[in-house]
Amino acid sequence: MNQHLEQLEPTSVWRHFRTLCNIPRPSFYEAQLRDLLFNWAQSKGLEAYIDPCGNLLIRKPASKGMENRETVVLQGHLDMVAQKNEGVEHDFTKDPIKTEIIDGWVTAKQTTLGADNGIGVAAALAVLEATDIAHGPIEALFTIEEESSLRGAAELQEELLTGRLLFNLDSEDRGDVYIGCAGGIDINIQHSYATQTVSDDQVGYELSVSGLRGGHSGLDIHKGRASATVLLVRLLSALNEQCIFQLSSLKGGTLRNAIAREAKAILSIAPDQISAIKSCVKVLKDEIIDEFDIVENEIKINLKPCQKVSKVLRDVDKQVLVETLKCAPHGVEKISVDLPNVTETSCNFGVVNLELEKEGFEFSACFLVRSLIDLDATNLASKIKTHFEKISAQVFLENDYPGWQPDANSNLLSYFLDTHKDVMGYDANVKVIHAGLECGIIGAKYKNMEMVSFGPNIRGAHSPDERLEIDSVADFWRLLVRLLANIPVRCV
């Protein structure tokens, strides 16, 4: 499948990217791809090692005459975000990604593409395979579960890498080089609720929000895009104030690090309330569509009959839960003073779920807090924890990871900027990214390592709108090859 990718240049990079598209690799399901690459490396005579966590390290000796150069670590992650459009049948654990080429971009059919970070991994594999490029010793590190928890980087052995210079190939803008990133904390919330029996005359209705753009919860959080979960809670809160209904199900979002694109709730409504609820939803729908007209032009808010349920939340629990969710943070919390126009701290209301189990209703939610300042991330996470503990929920702060503090005086950065100007003909933009690159975690383990992050143009990451610009991949490859060819002599 995806044979058309091998017609693109540079062929070696696109051939490996095709492999990554053909082999399912959402977070937690990287083993098939990792094992294939392990065997591939050994067949090429390269040293390959799978660490206890499941990361893959492949070492390649220097090309002839380059033995005295610095060892370079090429780093990327094997997993991808699994998102698809509503109604699309695709099993990310079994089905390959179906790609197509549209107007100079590679995209996927109704799903995420996995260019984040598949194209970076593909470029590293092309370096490992190449016999016609100059380079010093190479260590290619491919981590697991970056998109879910950064576990691969977090559990990386501290003595595994010998390289002092690291190229993280997980950025998404040609012409930019990143020298810092945000840290983050997951906030996972759980609570149990008793049930209440639905009266015989009530009917079931599904209230849904869909058609949103979604996107990366770090890179896109400042763009004013709507969260389906936040909008649905807003609707439920307004209905609470004006009408009478009961709640039996609430689902929104799928990943902690993706802005929610779809959400829905199942309501039980008495016949004499149906007209009022429909009228209220229509008014709110018009308000929301008008509010987000510029950034979200395909919002769908629907109220339609559905199968009646037998159990619902107690009225008091419904009121408290909806209002608690309404007051939960989402979006940009703080803009950096030191770095103009850079988001410093944010929170993504990633996932919410309320469903009936055997013993009653089980509620769960997940937030992802990011910040360039670790203490700010901790403080915001603590506020969210306190907020939900007020309703006696269990709250767990998990998977925290440090930010990557920028070093504008890095020798590697200076070398990168000079090489970029020579190859591309223009100066690179030096940036700090509001996302959780693995550099922060790796840098905490390897204190003397210098790092930069760069990549080709990727748009719409973490959503089915994800696309990869073909021409920028060629530029990305040219830059990577030149950087390796001129890497400094190893310090003794």
FENNORHU-V241499 format. One record per helix or strand of 2 or more residues. SS is the DSSP state (A for helix, B for strand). FROM is the first residue (numbers start at 1). TO is the last residue. If there is no record, write none. Layout:
ss | from | to
SS | FROM | TO
SS | FROM | TO
This chain:
ss | from | to
A | 3 | 7
A | 11 | 22
A | 31 | 43
B | 47 | 50
B | 56 | 60
B | 72 | 77
B | 99 | 102
B | 105 | 108
A | 115 | 129
B | 138 | 143
A | 151 | 154
B | 165 | 168
B | 176 | 181
B | 183 | 193
B | 195 | 197
B | 203 | 210
A | 228 | 242
B | 246 | 252
B | 263 | 269
A | 271 | 291
B | 300 | 306
B | 311 | 313
A | 315 | 326
B | 331 | 335
B | 343 | 356
B | 361 | 371
A | 374 | 389
B | 394 | 401
A | 411 | 424
B | 429 | 433
A | 439 | 445
B | 450 | 453
B | 458 | 459
B | 467 | 469
A | 470 | 485
